[in-house]
């Protein structure tokens, strides 16, 4: 699955266009490397997102094309 779509489906970032912009600005790292929006996400990958002064680091546990709001937090775990 594409990185921008995973960020949207997992509710880490609210909209896919915002996820795209974050990737283009270099604020999203995939396995400690700057990632493009089109990068492929696999189970076990580590994603780090910089939101201004705050940073979020998560590990991918599942991949799902769609998910309900309540189930979205099961797709990743915070590190």
N, C-alpha and C positions, 0 to 999 in steps of 0.2 A: 504494500500500500504506500502511496505517496506521503511524504512527511506532512505537507500542508493539510491533507485530508485527515490524517491521523490526529493532528493537533485539534482539528475542528470536531471530529467524532468523539474524541476523548474529553472534550470540553476544557482542554487546557487553554485554548484560545477560542474566543467566541465565534469568530467568522473566518472562513477560509481565505478571504482577501487579506485580512489582517495577518493571518499566518504566513501568507505569501510575502507581505511587506516585511515582516519580522525576519524571514529567511534572507530576503534580498539585502536587508540592512546588516546582516551578519550577527544577529542577536540569538540565533538558534544554532546549537552545536549538536552533532550526532556522533556519538562515540569519540568525543574530544576533538572533533574536526568541524570547522564551519560547514554548514549544510545548505544546499539549495532546496527549494520547495519540492522539486521533483525527485529528491533522494528517496530510495526505497527503505522503508522501516520494517524490521524483522523482530520477532520475539527475542527478548534479551538485550536489545539495543538500549543505550543510555542517551537520553535527550536532556539537554540543559538549555533553558530559556532565560534570557536576561530581560527583566522588566524594569528598566531604569535602574534604581538602586537595589532592587530585589532580584534574586536569582532562584530559579526552580529547577531541581534535578530529579528526573524520574526514570524508572526502568519500565520498558514495555513488557507487559505480561500476556496480553492477548491482542489479536487484530480482529476487528469487526467492521463490516461495511457501514452498518447503522447500529445505533444503540439508543436506549431510553436514557433520560437524564439520570435516573437513579442507578443505572447499571454502568454508567460511563466511568466511574472511579474504579471499577474492576479491571479496566484495560491497562492500568499502570499502578506502580507504587512509588511513593516519594522516597528519595534517598537522603 
